């Protein structure tokens, strides 16, 4: 399958399944217009939705309520929130068919919209913000906001239960942030290359599925988005297949190296500092999920769907030698056909061709060759023994298998695979299954 074919499949899947639906956009527009009227339009949307990187269904929306300049001698967080709560309770017009429940939280005002069965449809957090006096490189204001802005919506509910409206020391409450800067950069990247937002959405969905599978493997969406931002800033013409492949190939290095992406408004703070808390077991599980994704991507041939790639599989390598092309940063784009044959030798007699079923006995020698070579730079070979054998192997070598010829030493189901490499891309592959009997 060509890269162009894969790009089309990825883009279509994201457009149809992951991008916010028109009815979601309409609902958000109605809610935001109602909030704007109450706050006299002194507010802005922040977060993934205005950056066009939110995925469907959209469950939450952050709004900054801009209160003017920051004066720590007169600003009391409790008073600010109480006043804001009164404004929302008394003046918010519910323009939706859902029930609106207004909640005074420790750092924001939440409005939760629920249907007749009390299922949450969407919630908004209205967060007080003060102009810091600093501007970003685009000439836009930066703000002081509650530190809770860095806590995801699900975690906020837990956080709200732990803290109250008792903090009056602004140092305990306020951090500087640059939401306009992040929106500006995302908007510019989306204008140059719409694959940016599509890539973010796809990987956010994978991240969400991973967390659903194991809640201890929670990567932060904003962190993921900033990793992909850097990728597209380095190569604004990158296509979605390459962007997704590059992200997953780099994922183990990403989680092994926290504190590499500083916050735009706080250079001494890092948006990936949470990775320091990951244990070795958590890192291993994430790597296994990453391997599962990339293995499926290598084997993708169009008979399965893009959605299948998003299903989480934890792949456990059975030996230290086991390797894949993605370990060598080689993508698989099977654009041509390739055939290999095995030739077996017994008691130093002439080699004879292996049967199509690949069933042979122990104590033989077997040599593998490409049948009708194709135009490529070179071939790579992989030998994978049965996982139950003493040596599962799985190494990848150039030009021929590690042992040429190979010895049939272990019972079980094995395989040999050949990859045709051109310009460090796998353009074709072929597999020979081997079943060794007594």
C-alpha positions in Angstrom: 0.0 0.0 0.0 1.4 3.4 -1.0 2.0 6.2 1.5 -0.6 8.3 -0.4 -3.1 5.5 0.1 -2.4 5.4 3.8 -2.5 9.2 4.1 -6.0 9.2 2.6 -7.2 6.4 4.9 -5.8 8.2 8.0 -7.3 11.6 7.0 -10.7 10.1 6.2 -10.9 8.2 9.4 -10.1 11.3 11.5 -12.5 13.5 9.6 -15.4 11.0 10.0 -14.7 9.6 13.4 -12.5 11.8 15.5 -13.3 15.4 14.5 -16.1 17.2 16.4 -19.4 16.8 14.7 -21.4 19.8 13.5 -23.9 19.3 16.2 -21.2 19.4 18.8 -19.8 22.6 17.3 -23.2 24.2 17.3 -23.8 23.3 20.9 -20.5 24.7 22.0 -21.2 27.9 20.0 -24.5 28.3 21.8 -23.0 27.8 25.3 -20.1 30.1 24.6 -22.3 32.9 23.3 -24.4 32.6 26.5 -21.3 32.8 28.7 -20.0 35.8 26.7 -23.2 37.7 27.4 -22.9 37.2 31.1 -19.2 38.1 31.2 -19.7 41.1 28.8 -17.4 39.4 26.3 -14.4 39.7 28.6 -13.5 36.1 27.9 -11.7 33.8 25.5 -11.8 30.1 24.8 -8.6 28.2 25.6 -7.6 24.6 25.3 -7.7 22.0 22.5 -11.0 23.2 21.1 -9.9 26.6 19.9 -6.6 25.0 18.8 -8.7 22.7 16.6 -7.1 19.6 18.1 -10.1 18.4 20.2 -11.5 15.0 19.4 -15.1 13.9 19.4 -17.0 13.6 21.6 -16.1 17.0 23.1 -16.8 16.7 26.8 -15.3 19.9 28.1 -14.5 23.5 27.3 -12.3 26.0 29.2 -13.1 29.7 29.2 -10.8 32.4 30.6 -12.7 35.2 32.3 -10.4 38.2 32.0 -10.7 40.5 35.0 -8.1 43.1 34.2 -4.7 43.8 35.7 -3.3 41.6 38.5 -2.9 43.2 41.9 -1.9 40.7 44.6 -2.6 43.1 47.4 -6.3 43.3 46.6 -7.1 40.1 44.8 -8.7 37.5 47.0 -9.4 34.3 45.1 -12.4 33.4 47.2 -14.1 36.8 46.6 -13.4 36.5 42.8 -15.0 33.1 42.5 -18.0 34.0 44.7 -18.7 37.0 42.5 -18.3 35.0 39.4 -20.6 32.3 40.7 -23.3 34.8 41.5 -23.0 36.3 38.0 -23.4 32.9 36.3 -26.2 31.7 38.6 -28.2 34.9 38.1 -27.6 35.7 34.5 -26.6 32.6 32.5 -29.2 31.8 29.8 -29.4 28.1 29.1 -29.7 28.0 25.3 -29.4 24.2 25.2 -32.0 21.4 25.6 -30.1 20.1 28.5 -30.1 20.8 32.3 -27.4 23.2 33.4 -25.9 22.6 36.9 -23.7 25.4 38.2 -20.9 24.3 40.6 -18.7 26.6 42.6 -15.3 24.9 42.5 -12.1 25.7 44.3 -10.5 27.4 41.3 -13.3 27.9 38.7 -17.0 27.9 38.1 -18.2 24.7 36.3 -21.4 24.4 34.4 -22.3 20.8 33.7 -25.0 20.0 31.1 -26.8 16.8 31.5 -29.6 15.0 29.6 -32.9 13.6 31.0 -31.1 10.5 32.2 -28.6 12.7 34.1 -25.8 11.7 31.7 -23.1 14.5 31.3 -23.1 15.8 27.8 -20.6 18.6 28.2 -19.1 20.7 30.9 -17.4 24.1 30.9 -15.0 25.5 33.3 -14.9 29.3 33.6 -11.5 30.2 35.0 -10.6 33.7 36.4 -7.6 35.3 34.7 -5.7 38.5 35.2 -3.5 40.2 32.7 0.1 39.8 33.7 1.5 42.8 31.9 3.7 40.5 29.8 3.1 39.8 26.1 4.2 37.0 23.9 6.2 37.3 20.7 2.9 37.9 18.8 2.0 40.9 20.9 -0.7 39.1 22.8 -1.4 39.2 26.6 -0.2 36.5 29.0 -2.2 35.9 32.1 -2.2 34.9 35.7 -4.5 31.9 36.2 -5.1 29.3 39.0 -2.5 26.5 38.9 -5.4 24.1 38.4 -5.4 25.0 34.7 -2.7 22.3 34.3 -4.9 19.6 35.7 -7.1 17.7 33.2 -10.8 17.7 33.5 -11.2 14.2 35.0 -8.5 14.9 37.6 -10.0 18.2 38.5 -13.0 16.5 40.1 -10.5 14.7 42.4 -8.6 17.9 43.0 -11.7 19.9 43.9 -12.5 17.4 46.7 -9.0 17.9 48.2 -8.8 21.7 48.2 -11.3 24.3 49.3 -11.8 28.0 48.9 -9.4 28.8 51.7 -6.3 29.7 49.9 -5.8 33.5 49.9 -2.1 33.6 49.3 -1.7 34.4 45.6 1.6 32.5 45.4 -0.4 29.3 46.2 -3.0 30.1 43.6 -1.6 31.8 40.5 0.7 30.8 37.7 1.5 32.7 34.5 0.2 31.2 31.3 0.2 32.0 27.6 -2.9 30.4 26.1 -3.1 32.9 23.2 0.4 31.9 22.2 -0.4 28.2 22.0 -3.5 29.0 20.0 -1.6 31.2 17.7 1.1 28.6 17.0 -1.5 25.8 16.4 -3.5 28.1 14.1 -0.4 28.9 12.1 0.5 25.2 11.8 -3.0 24.2 10.8 -3.0 26.9 8.1 0.3 25.6 6.7 -0.5 21.9 7.0 -3.9 20.6 8.2 -2.2 17.2 8.9 -1.0 18.8 12.1 -4.4 18.8 13.8 -5.3 15.5 12.3 -2.1 13.9 13.7 -2.8 15.3 17.1 -6.4 14.0 17.1 -5.3 10.5 16.0 -2.6 10.2 18.7 -4.9 11.7 21.3 -7.4 8.9 20.5 -4.7 6.3 20.9 -3.7 7.9 24.2 -7.3 7.9 25.4 -7.7 4.2 24.5 -4.4 3.4 26.3 -5.7 5.1 29.5 -9.0 3.2 29.2 -7.0 0.0 29.0 -4.8 0.9 32.0 -5.5 4.1 34.0 -1.9 4.1 35.3 -0.6 4.8 31.8 -2.0 8.4 31.5 0.0 10.5 29.1 -1.1 14.1 29.0 -2.9 15.3 25.9 -1.3 18.7 26.0 2.1 17.2 26.2 1.4 15.0 23.2 0.2 18.0 21.3 3.4 19.9 22.0 5.6 17.0 20.9 3.7 17.0 17.6 3.9 20.8 17.4 7.7 20.5 17.5 7.6 17.8 14.8 5.6 20.0 12.4 7.7 23.1 13.3 10.8 21.2 12.3 9.2 20.0 9.0 6.1 21.9 8.0 5.5 19.7 5.0 5.5 16.4 6.8 2.5 14.1 5.9 0.3 12.4 8.4 1.7 8.9 7.9 5.2 10.1 8.5 4.2 12.2 11.5 2.3 9.3 13.2 5.2 6.9 12.5 7.8 9.4 13.8 5.8 10.0 17.0 5.5 6.4 17.9 9.1 5.6 16.9 10.2 8.3 19.3 7.7 7.5 22.1 10.1 5.5 24.3 12.7 8.3 24.2 10.0 10.8 25.0 8.9 9.1 28.2 12.5 8.4 29.2 13.4 12.1 29.0 11.2 14.4 31.1 11.7 18.1 31.4 12.4 18.8 27.8 9.5 21.0 26.8 9.3 24.2 28.8 6.1 26.2 29.4 5.8 29.2 27.1 5.2 31.6 30.0 7.4 29.9 32.6 10.7 28.8 31.3 11.6 27.1 34.6 8.5 24.9 34.4 8.1 21.9 32.0 4.8 20.5 30.7 6.4 17.1 30.6 7.7 17.1 34.2 5.0 14.5 35.1 7.0 11.9 33.3 9.4 11.9 36.3 6.7 10.0 38.3 6.5 7.1 35.8 7.8 3.8 37.1 9.9 1.4 35.0 6.8 -0.9 34.8 4.7 2.0 33.5 7.3 2.8 30.9 7.6 -0.8 29.8 3.8 -1.1 29.4 3.7 2.1 27.3 6.5 0.7 25.1 4.6 -2.6 24.7 1.5 -0.7 23.6 3.7 1.4 21.2 5.2 -1.8 19.8 1.7 -3.3 19.4 0.7 -0.2 17.4 3.8 -0.2 15.2 3.6 -3.9 14.5 0.0 -3.5 13.3 1.1 -0.6 11.2 3.9 -2.7 9.6 1.4 -5.4 8.8 -1.4 -3.0 7.6 -2.6 -4.0 4.1 -6.0 -2.4 3.8 -8.0 -5.5 4.7 -8.2 -4.2 8.2 -9.2 -0.6 9.2 -7.5 2.4 10.6 -9.7 2.0 13.7 -8.0 -1.4 14.3 -4.7 0.4 14.7 -6.2 2.4 17.6 -7.0 -0.8 19.5 -4.5 -1.3 22.3 -2.3 -4.4 22.2 0.6 -4.9 24.6 3.3 -6.8 22.7 5.9 -8.5 24.8 9.2 -9.3 23.1 10.2 -12.8 24.0 13.9 -12.2 23.5 16.4 -9.4 23.7 17.3 -10.1 20.1 13.9 -9.5 18.7 13.8 -6.5 16.5 11.5 -4.8 14.0 12.0 -2.4 11.2 10.6 0.5 13.2 13.4 0.0 15.7 15.6 1.1 12.8 13.2 3.9 11.9 12.3 2.2 8.7 8.6 2.5 7.7 6.9 -0.2 5.8 5.1 0.7 2.6 4.5 -2.4 0.6 4.3 -1.0 -2.9 5.7 -4.1 -4.7 5.4 -7.9 -4.5 8.3 -10.0 -3.2 8.7 -13.8 -3.0 11.3 -15.8 -1.1 12.1 -19.5 -1.1 13.8 -21.9 1.3 16.2 -24.5 0.1 17.0 -27.4 2.4 20.0 -29.8 2.6 20.3 -33.1 4.3 23.5 -35.2 4.8 25.4 -32.7 2.6 23.3 -33.6 -0.4 22.2 -31.0 -2.9 19.8 -28.3 -1.7 16.2 -28.9 -2.7 13.4 -26.4 -2.6 11.2 -26.3 0.5 7.6 -27.3 0.1 5.0 -24.5 0.2 3.8 -25.7 3.6 7.3 -25.4 5.1 7.1 -28.6 7.1 10.5 -30.1 7.7 12.4 -32.2 10.2 15.1 -31.3 12.7 18.8 -31.7 11.8 18.6 -30.0 8.4 20.2 -27.0 6.9 18.1 -24.4 5.1 19.1 -21.4 3.0 16.7 -18.6 2.1 16.9 -16.6 -1.2 14.8 -14.0 -2.9 12.9 -15.3 -5.9 13.1 -12.8 -8.8 14.9 -9.8 -7.1 13.3 -6.4 -7.3 14.8 -2.9 -7.7 15.9 -2.0 -4.2 19.0 -0.9 -2.3 19.4 -4.1 -0.3 17.5 -6.8 1.6 17.1 -7.3 5.3 16.3 -10.7 6.8 14.6 -11.7 10.1 14.5 -15.1 11.7 11.8 -15.6 14.3 11.7 -18.9 16.2 8.8 -20.3 18.1 8.3 -18.4 21.4 8.4 -21.7 23.3 11.9 -22.6 22.0 15.1 -22.1 23.9 16.1 -19.3 21.5 13.1 -17.4 20.2 15.5 -15.1 18.3 13.9 -12.3 16.1 17.1 -10.5 15.0 17.2 -8.5 11.7 20.3 -8.7 9.6 21.4 -7.2 6.3 21.8 -9.2 3.0 21.1 -12.7 4.5 19.9 -14.4 7.6 22.3 -14.4 10.6 23.3 -18.0 9.9 23.5 -18.9 6.3 22.5 -21.6 6.0 20.2 -21.9 9.0 20.0 -25.1 11.1 16.7 -26.6 12.0 17.3 -27.1 15.7 14.0 -26.4 17.5 10.6 -27.9 17.2 7.6 -25.5 16.6 6.3 -22.9 14.3 8.9 -20.4 13.0 9.2 -17.9 10.2 11.7 -16.1 8.1 10.9 -12.7 6.6 12.7 -10.7 4.0 12.4 -6.9 3.5 13.3 -5.0 0.4 14.8 -1.6 1.4 14.9 1.4 -0.9 15.9 4.8 0.4 15.5 3.5 3.9 11.9 2.5 3.3 10.6 -1.1 3.1 8.9 -1.3 -0.3 8.1 -5.0 -0.2 8.3 -8.0 2.2 7.8 -11.7 2.1 7.5 -14.4 4.7 8.3 -18.1 4.7 6.6 -20.1 7.5 8.6 -23.0 8.8 7.2 -25.9 10.9 9.8 -28.2 12.3 8.7 -31.6 13.5 10.6 -34.3 15.4 
